[in-house]
Amino acid sequence: MKLAAEDLGVTQSAVSHQIRRFSDAIGLQLIRKSGRGIALTPAGEKLGTRLSSALAGLEDLVKDVVGEGRQTLQLAVCSSFGPGWLTEKLEDFYSSVPEIDLELRLYAQNPLYINEVADAYVVADELKAGYTAIPLKDEFLIAVEAPELRRAPAQDSKRRLITTDVGRDNLGQDWIDFCRMTGTSLSDIQDGSFRLCSHYLLALELAKAGQGVALVPDFLARREIASGNVFTFHDAIIPSGRTYCLCIKETRVNEVKLKKLSDWLVAVAGKDAGVVPDI
């Protein structure tokens, strides 16, 4: 109470009086005695957390209106979406929203569940309560292999298959879905057991090294195909059933700088909407 009074430039009794008036007005006890001092009640803690977020948003709004300095936004992106799709489009963001500095954070696991701290997140798996999820881009997968495998004799049509579905209950599910959608049989294309890896970037690197055929997002494979580092194993580009979403805490979704980031991402992603990629 003493520090609050000093910070506000008023007496302790004035602070205490205002807290009592506010508590009476909302019908909740916000502070209680704790030893020789005071502590927040559960209601006081909840209100304090929400007010802190609201005041932070108000501060950002004022800075945006008066043009006070540059603003930094932390955006956590998954290891495939960031390097494979977002980075090549960022020059447009920098020119379209020059007043915001974007700090990118790369993650391998869902940041919403590993306490990754950021202002916004792009995820393609499980969402979390308390966040607004804005769909950006459906994921399509394409099968790619190294040039030396493509040059193999025609009778050597079977390949080691690289899968990123490595769970006990869904081992190789990506290739099972691929075969179902393309009308092929797994036994006709698979040579030996699956090669296992947990992420698309690793799968693509294994394919480039000639370790088998990998199913990876089309946007991740596009530059490698153009460079001749990999070739398509099959013409099919299939939906994975996953959608990349921009996730922002519900309490922050209307903050000015986050709204600008959201609007830009939606506009850029919208150019791809409803169009099956052509590689």
C-alpha positions as CSV (number, residue, x, y, z in Angstrom):
1,M,0.0,0.0,0.0
2,K,2.9,2.3,0.9
3,L,4.6,1.8,-2.5
4,A,1.3,2.3,-4.4
5,A,0.7,5.6,-2.5
6,E,4.3,6.8,-3.3
7,D,3.9,5.8,-7.0
8,L,0.6,7.7,-7.2
9,G,1.7,10.7,-5.1
10,V,-1.1,10.3,-2.6
11,T,-1.4,9.2,1.0
12,Q,-1.9,5.5,2.0
13,S,-5.3,6.3,3.5
14,A,-6.4,7.7,0.1
15,V,-5.4,4.5,-1.6
16,S,-7.1,2.4,1.0
17,H,-10.2,4.5,0.7
18,Q,-10.4,4.1,-3.1
19,I,-9.9,0.4,-2.9
20,R,-12.7,0.1,-0.3
21,R,-15.0,2.2,-2.6
22,F,-14.2,0.1,-5.6
23,S,-14.7,-3.2,-3.6
24,D,-18.1,-1.9,-2.4
25,A,-19.1,-0.9,-5.9
26,I,-18.4,-4.3,-7.5
27,G,-19.4,-6.3,-4.4
28,L,-16.2,-8.2,-4.1
29,Q,-13.4,-8.2,-1.5
30,L,-10.1,-7.5,-3.4
31,I,-7.5,-7.4,-0.5
32,R,-7.2,-9.1,2.8
33,K,-4.8,-8.9,5.8
34,S,-1.8,-11.2,5.6
35,G,0.5,-11.1,8.6
36,R,1.6,-7.5,9.1
37,G,0.7,-6.6,5.5
38,I,-2.0,-7.2,2.9
39,A,-2.5,-9.7,0.0
40,L,-4.8,-10.0,-2.9
41,T,-7.8,-12.2,-2.7
42,P,-8.4,-14.7,-5.5
43,A,-10.9,-12.2,-7.0
44,G,-8.3,-9.4,-6.6
45,E,-5.7,-11.5,-8.4
46,K,-8.0,-12.3,-11.3
47,L,-9.0,-8.7,-11.7
48,G,-5.4,-7.6,-11.5
49,T,-4.3,-9.9,-14.2
50,R,-7.1,-8.8,-16.5
51,L,-6.5,-5.1,-15.8
52,S,-2.8,-5.5,-16.5
53,S,-3.6,-6.9,-19.9
54,A,-6.1,-4.2,-20.6
55,L,-3.7,-1.4,-19.5
56,A,-0.9,-2.9,-21.7
57,G,-3.3,-2.8,-24.7
58,L,-4.2,0.8,-23.9
59,E,-0.6,1.7,-23.8
60,D,0.0,0.1,-27.1
61,L,-3.0,1.9,-28.6
62,V,-1.7,5.3,-27.4
63,K,1.8,4.6,-28.8
64,D,0.3,3.6,-32.1
65,V,-1.8,6.7,-32.3
66,V,0.9,9.2,-31.4
67,G,3.6,7.2,-33.4
68,E,5.9,6.8,-30.4
69,G,8.8,4.6,-31.6
70,R,8.7,1.2,-33.2
71,Q,6.8,-1.8,-31.8
72,T,8.1,-5.3,-31.6
73,L,5.9,-8.3,-32.0
74,Q,7.0,-11.8,-31.1
75,L,5.6,-14.4,-33.5
76,A,6.2,-18.1,-32.7
77,V,6.0,-20.3,-35.8
78,C,6.4,-24.0,-36.4
79,S,9.6,-25.3,-38.0
80,S,8.0,-26.0,-41.4
81,F,5.7,-23.0,-41.8
82,G,8.3,-20.4,-40.8
83,P,11.2,-21.3,-43.2
84,G,9.0,-22.8,-45.9
85,W,6.1,-20.4,-46.3
86,L,6.5,-17.2,-44.1
87,T,10.0,-16.1,-44.7
88,E,9.7,-15.5,-48.4
89,K,6.7,-13.3,-47.9
90,L,8.1,-11.1,-45.0
91,E,9.5,-8.4,-47.3
92,D,5.9,-7.5,-48.0
93,F,5.1,-7.3,-44.3
94,Y,8.1,-5.0,-43.6
95,S,7.1,-2.6,-46.4
96,S,3.3,-2.8,-45.6
97,V,3.7,-2.4,-41.8
98,P,7.0,-0.6,-41.3
99,E,6.1,0.6,-37.8
100,I,6.3,-2.9,-36.4
101,D,9.4,-5.0,-35.8
102,L,8.6,-8.7,-36.1
103,E,10.7,-11.1,-33.9
104,L,10.3,-14.6,-35.2
105,R,10.6,-17.6,-32.8
106,L,11.0,-21.1,-34.2
107,Y,9.6,-24.1,-32.3
108,A,9.4,-27.8,-32.9
109,Q,6.5,-28.5,-30.5
110,N,3.2,-26.7,-30.1
111,P,4.2,-23.5,-28.2
112,L,0.7,-23.2,-26.6
113,Y,1.5,-26.3,-24.5
114,I,5.2,-25.8,-23.7
115,N,4.8,-22.3,-22.2
116,E,6.5,-20.5,-25.1
117,V,6.1,-16.8,-24.5
118,A,5.1,-14.8,-27.6
119,D,2.5,-12.3,-28.7
120,A,1.0,-14.6,-31.4
121,Y,1.5,-18.2,-32.6
122,V,1.0,-20.1,-35.8
123,V,0.1,-23.8,-35.1
124,A,-1.3,-26.6,-37.1
125,D,-2.2,-29.0,-34.4
126,E,-4.1,-28.9,-31.1
127,L,-5.5,-25.6,-30.1
128,K,-6.0,-24.3,-26.6
129,A,-8.9,-22.7,-24.7
130,G,-8.6,-19.0,-24.2
131,Y,-7.1,-18.3,-27.7
132,T,-8.8,-17.0,-30.9
133,A,-7.7,-19.2,-33.8
134,I,-7.7,-17.6,-37.3
135,P,-7.3,-20.1,-40.1
136,L,-4.6,-19.2,-42.6
137,K,-3.6,-22.1,-44.8
138,D,-4.6,-25.7,-45.4
139,E,-1.7,-28.1,-45.6
140,F,-1.0,-30.2,-48.7
141,L,1.6,-32.9,-48.8
142,I,3.8,-34.0,-51.7
143,A,6.1,-37.0,-52.0
144,V,9.7,-36.2,-52.9
145,E,12.9,-38.1,-53.4
146,A,16.6,-37.5,-54.3
147,P,17.7,-37.4,-57.9
148,E,19.7,-40.7,-57.6
149,L,16.5,-42.6,-56.5
150,R,14.6,-41.1,-59.5
151,R,17.3,-42.5,-61.8
152,A,17.0,-46.0,-60.4
153,P,16.1,-48.8,-62.9
154,A,12.4,-49.1,-63.7
155,Q,12.1,-52.5,-61.9
156,D,13.3,-50.9,-58.7
157,S,10.0,-49.1,-58.2
158,K,9.8,-49.7,-54.4
159,R,11.3,-47.2,-52.0
160,R,12.1,-46.8,-48.3
161,L,9.3,-44.5,-47.1
162,I,10.0,-41.7,-44.6
163,T,7.2,-41.0,-42.2
164,T,6.6,-38.2,-39.7
165,D,3.7,-40.1,-38.1
166,V,5.8,-42.0,-35.6
167,G,3.3,-42.7,-32.8
168,R,2.5,-46.2,-31.8
169,D,-1.1,-45.7,-32.8
170,N,-0.5,-43.9,-36.1
171,L,2.8,-45.2,-37.4
172,G,3.1,-44.4,-41.1
173,Q,-0.5,-42.9,-41.2
174,D,0.6,-40.2,-43.7
175,W,1.6,-42.9,-46.2
176,I,-1.5,-45.0,-45.5
177,D,-3.6,-41.9,-46.3
178,F,-1.5,-41.1,-49.4
179,C,-2.1,-44.6,-50.8
180,R,-5.8,-44.4,-50.1
181,M,-6.2,-41.0,-51.8
182,T,-4.1,-42.0,-54.8
183,G,-5.5,-45.5,-55.3
184,T,-2.2,-47.2,-54.8
185,S,-1.1,-50.1,-52.5
186,L,1.4,-49.6,-49.8
187,S,2.9,-53.0,-50.5
188,D,3.5,-51.9,-54.1
189,I,5.7,-48.9,-53.2
190,Q,7.3,-49.7,-49.9
191,D,10.6,-51.4,-49.5
192,G,11.4,-52.5,-46.0
193,S,10.2,-50.7,-42.8
194,F,9.5,-47.0,-42.4
195,R,12.3,-44.6,-41.8
196,L,11.1,-42.5,-38.8
197,C,11.6,-38.8,-38.0
198,S,9.5,-36.4,-36.0
199,H,9.4,-33.3,-38.2
200,Y,9.0,-32.3,-41.9
201,L,12.4,-30.5,-42.1
202,L,14.1,-33.7,-41.0
203,A,12.1,-35.8,-43.4
204,L,13.0,-33.4,-46.3
205,E,16.7,-33.6,-45.4
206,L,16.6,-37.4,-45.3
207,A,15.0,-37.4,-48.7
208,K,17.7,-35.1,-50.1
209,A,20.3,-37.5,-48.7
210,G,18.8,-40.3,-50.7
211,Q,17.4,-42.1,-47.6
212,G,14.0,-42.6,-49.0
213,V,10.8,-40.8,-50.1
214,A,9.3,-38.2,-47.8
215,L,5.9,-36.7,-47.6
216,V,6.3,-33.0,-46.8
217,P,4.3,-29.8,-47.2
218,D,4.2,-28.5,-50.8
219,F,5.5,-25.1,-49.8
220,L,8.5,-26.7,-48.0
221,A,9.5,-28.7,-51.1
222,R,8.9,-26.1,-53.7
223,R,12.4,-24.5,-53.6
224,E,14.2,-27.8,-53.3
225,I,12.3,-29.1,-56.4
226,A,13.2,-25.9,-58.3
227,S,16.8,-26.3,-57.3
228,G,16.9,-29.9,-58.5
229,N,17.8,-31.2,-55.0
230,V,14.7,-33.4,-55.0
231,F,12.1,-34.6,-57.5
232,T,8.5,-35.6,-57.1
233,F,7.9,-39.3,-56.5
234,H,4.2,-39.0,-57.5
235,D,2.1,-36.3,-59.2
236,A,-0.4,-36.2,-56.4
237,I,-0.6,-33.3,-53.9
238,I,-2.9,-34.5,-51.1
239,P,-4.5,-32.6,-48.2
240,S,-3.1,-33.6,-44.8
241,G,-6.3,-32.5,-42.9
242,R,-4.3,-30.0,-41.0
243,T,-4.8,-26.2,-41.1
244,Y,-2.2,-23.6,-40.0
245,C,-3.9,-21.1,-37.7
246,L,-2.8,-17.8,-36.2
247,C,-3.6,-18.0,-32.5
248,I,-3.9,-14.9,-30.2
249,K,-5.1,-14.7,-26.6
250,E,-8.7,-13.7,-26.6
251,T,-7.9,-10.9,-24.2
252,R,-5.4,-9.4,-26.8
253,V,-7.1,-10.1,-30.1
254,N,-8.1,-6.4,-30.6
255,E,-4.7,-4.9,-29.8
256,V,-3.7,-2.6,-32.7
257,K,-0.4,-4.2,-33.6
258,L,-1.7,-7.7,-33.3
259,K,-4.7,-6.8,-35.5
260,K,-2.3,-5.4,-38.2
261,L,-0.3,-8.7,-38.1
262,S,-3.5,-10.7,-38.3
263,D,-4.9,-8.7,-41.2
264,W,-1.7,-9.0,-43.1
265,L,-1.4,-12.8,-42.6
266,V,-5.0,-13.3,-43.6
267,A,-4.6,-11.2,-46.7
268,V,-1.5,-13.0,-47.8
269,A,-2.8,-16.5,-47.0
270,G,-6.0,-15.6,-48.8
271,K,-4.2,-15.6,-52.1
272,D,-3.7,-19.3,-51.7
273,A,-7.2,-20.1,-50.5
274,G,-9.1,-22.7,-52.4
275,V,-6.2,-23.3,-54.8
276,V,-4.4,-26.6,-54.9
277,P,-0.7,-25.9,-55.2
278,D,1.0,-26.5,-58.5
279,I,4.5,-27.8,-58.4
